[in-house]
Structures are given as structure tokens and as C-alpha cells.
Amino acid sequence: MTKTFGLREQIKHAQSEKEVTELLLKGKTYEWASEFTKRAWKSTAKFRLAELSNSIPSQTPDQPVESKKILKKKKK
């Protein structure tokens, strides 16, 4: 049984920059896609292209960034 993926999932799993570009062009043919969906495709493509062009896996954009918690001072 084969799974069918949506365009965003296909972009996430693309193996080359050319494939990402082709998928974005394919997305332009979807005239009923919402603006939110189109932005999601572009954002996913941006991150995937960064992953493909960056050979150091620790510097890919989808890695979670740890933030430092700032403790607020309580008023007495």
C-alpha cells in the first residue's frame, strides 16, 4: 500500500533543490489553495532548501532553539 502525501509533505521529503522548485511550481496550479497554504508551502521549501544546502546537520533551521528562561522578580 502506498501513501499519498500532500504537497507540503512532498516538499519536506524532496531530495534536491530542483525537486523543491518543481513542487512549488506544481503548487501554483492549485487555484483553490488558500493563502495560508501557499505560505506554508513556501516556508517549508525555504527550510528544506536550507537543509539541502547545509552539510552540517546541527545548523539546519528546523532544529529547536533552546531559549533561556528569565525569572521575574516578585514585588514585596
Backbone as numpy.savetxt, mean C-alpha at the origin, in Angstrom:
# Nx Ny Nz CAx CAy CAz Cx Cy Cz
-8.62 -25.08 -6.00 -9.46 -23.90 -6.00 -8.57 -22.66 -6.00
-8.80 -21.76 -6.92 -8.01 -20.54 -6.99 -8.77 -19.40 -6.33
-8.03 -18.55 -5.68 -8.64 -17.39 -5.04 -8.55 -16.21 -5.99
-9.59 -15.42 -6.03 -9.53 -14.20 -6.82 -9.29 -13.05 -5.86
-8.37 -12.21 -6.22 -8.03 -11.08 -5.39 -8.56 -9.80 -6.02
-8.87 -8.85 -5.17 -9.23 -7.54 -5.66 -7.99 -6.83 -6.18
-8.19 -5.71 -6.80 -7.08 -4.97 -7.40 -6.05 -4.56 -6.35
-6.50 -4.16 -5.19 -5.57 -3.74 -4.14 -4.67 -4.89 -3.70
-5.26 -6.07 -3.54 -4.48 -7.25 -3.17 -3.49 -7.62 -4.27
-3.91 -7.48 -5.51 -3.01 -7.77 -6.62 -1.82 -6.82 -6.61
-2.08 -5.56 -6.30 -1.00 -4.57 -6.23 -0.05 -4.94 -5.09
-0.60 -5.35 -3.94 0.23 -5.73 -2.80 1.19 -6.87 -3.13
0.75 -7.79 -4.00 1.53 -8.97 -4.31 2.26 -8.88 -5.65
2.26 -7.71 -6.26 2.94 -7.54 -7.55 4.43 -7.81 -7.40
5.02 -8.40 -8.42 6.43 -8.79 -8.35 7.37 -7.80 -9.03
6.83 -6.80 -9.74 7.69 -5.84 -10.42 7.00 -4.48 -10.50
7.80 -3.47 -10.77 7.25 -2.12 -10.93 6.32 -2.05 -12.13
6.68 -2.78 -13.18 5.85 -2.81 -14.39 4.47 -3.38 -14.09
4.42 -4.43 -13.29 3.15 -5.05 -12.93 2.29 -4.09 -12.11
2.90 -3.34 -11.20 2.16 -2.35 -10.40 1.56 -1.29 -11.32
2.35 -0.81 -12.26 1.88 0.21 -13.20 0.73 -0.31 -14.05
0.84 -1.54 -14.52 -0.22 -2.13 -15.33 -1.52 -2.27 -14.52
-1.40 -2.64 -13.26 -2.59 -2.78 -12.42 -3.25 -1.43 -12.16
-2.45 -0.38 -11.99 -3.03 0.96 -11.81 -3.75 1.41 -13.08
-3.19 1.09 -14.23 -3.86 1.42 -15.49 -5.15 0.63 -15.63
-5.14 -0.60 -15.18 -6.36 -1.42 -15.19 -7.42 -0.77 -14.31
-7.00 -0.21 -13.16 -7.92 0.44 -12.25 -8.61 1.66 -12.84
-7.94 2.32 -13.78 -8.54 3.49 -14.42 -9.75 3.11 -15.27
-9.84 1.84 -15.67 -10.98 1.40 -16.47 -12.21 1.13 -15.62
-12.03 1.06 -14.31 -13.16 0.81 -13.41 -13.87 2.14 -13.15
-14.84 2.46 -13.96 -15.48 3.77 -13.88 -16.37 3.94 -12.65
-16.81 2.85 -12.03 -17.69 2.98 -10.88 -16.96 2.89 -9.55
-15.65 2.83 -9.57 -14.88 2.79 -8.33 -14.95 4.16 -7.63
-15.09 4.13 -6.32 -15.17 5.38 -5.57 -13.79 6.05 -5.49
-13.80 7.32 -5.13 -12.54 8.05 -4.97 -11.71 7.46 -3.83
-12.37 7.01 -2.79 -11.68 6.36 -1.68 -10.91 5.13 -2.17
-11.57 4.33 -2.98 -10.95 3.10 -3.51 -9.77 3.45 -4.41
-9.92 4.46 -5.25 -8.83 4.87 -6.15 -7.63 5.36 -5.36
-7.88 6.11 -4.28 -6.78 6.57 -3.43 -6.10 5.40 -2.74
-6.89 4.40 -2.33 -6.33 3.21 -1.69 -5.41 2.47 -2.66
-5.81 2.37 -3.92 -4.96 1.72 -4.93 -3.64 2.46 -5.08
-3.73 3.79 -5.17 -2.52 4.60 -5.36 -1.60 4.49 -4.14
-2.18 4.52 -2.96 -1.38 4.42 -1.73 -0.70 3.06 -1.64
-1.44 2.02 -1.94 -0.87 0.67 -1.91 0.25 0.54 -2.93
0.04 1.13 -4.11 1.06 1.08 -5.17 2.31 1.82 -4.73
2.14 2.95 -4.06 3.28 3.72 -3.58 4.13 2.91 -2.61
3.48 2.25 -1.67 4.20 1.43 -0.70 4.84 0.22 -1.36
4.13 -0.41 -2.30 4.68 -1.58 -2.97 5.90 -1.22 -3.81
5.84 -0.08 -4.49 6.98 0.36 -5.28 8.18 0.65 -4.38
7.91 1.21 -3.21 8.99 1.46 -2.26 9.60 0.14 -1.79
8.77 -0.85 -1.56 9.27 -2.16 -1.15 10.13 -2.78 -2.25
9.67 -2.68 -3.48 10.39 -3.29 -4.59 11.72 -2.60 -4.87
11.77 -1.29 -4.67 12.99 -0.55 -4.98 13.99 -0.56 -3.82
13.54 -0.91 -2.62 14.39 -0.90 -1.44 14.81 -2.33 -1.12
16.10 -2.58 -1.16 16.58 -3.93 -0.91 16.73 -4.25 0.58
16.66 -3.24 1.44 16.79 -3.45 2.88 15.38 -3.61 3.47
15.01 -4.81 3.89 13.64 -5.04 4.35 13.25 -4.26 5.59
14.21 -3.86 6.40 13.86 -3.14 7.62 13.43 -1.70 7.36
13.64 -1.21 6.14 13.30 0.16 5.83 12.09 0.29 4.92
11.27 -0.73 4.83 10.08 -0.64 4.00 9.01 0.15 4.73
8.18 0.89 4.00 7.20 1.78 4.63 6.11 1.08 5.41
5.81 -0.19 5.14 4.71 -0.81 5.84 5.11 -1.39 7.19
6.36 -1.23 7.58 6.79 -1.68 8.90 6.21 -0.72 9.96
5.68 -1.26 11.04 5.11 -0.37 12.06 6.18 0.49 12.72
5.82 1.70 12.96 6.74 2.64 13.60 6.36 2.72 15.07
7.33 2.46 15.92 7.05 2.51 17.34 7.14 3.95 17.82
6.11 4.39 18.48 6.12 5.75 19.00 6.36 5.72 20.50
6.99 6.74 20.99 7.26 6.84 22.41 6.05 7.46 23.10
5.67 6.87 24.19 4.55 7.41 24.94 5.04 8.57 25.80
4.28 9.62 25.79 4.60 10.79 26.60 3.63 10.83 27.77
4.17 10.78 28.95 3.33 10.82 30.14 2.99 12.26 30.48
1.71 12.48 30.70 1.28 13.80 31.06 1.42 14.00 32.56
1.81 15.18 32.95 1.91 15.48 34.38 0.53 15.78 34.93
0.25 15.21 36.05 -1.05 15.43 36.69 -0.98 16.69 37.53
-2.05 17.46 37.46 -2.14 18.66 38.27 -2.56 18.29 39.68
-1.97 18.95 40.64 -2.32 18.68 42.04 -3.38 19.62 42.52
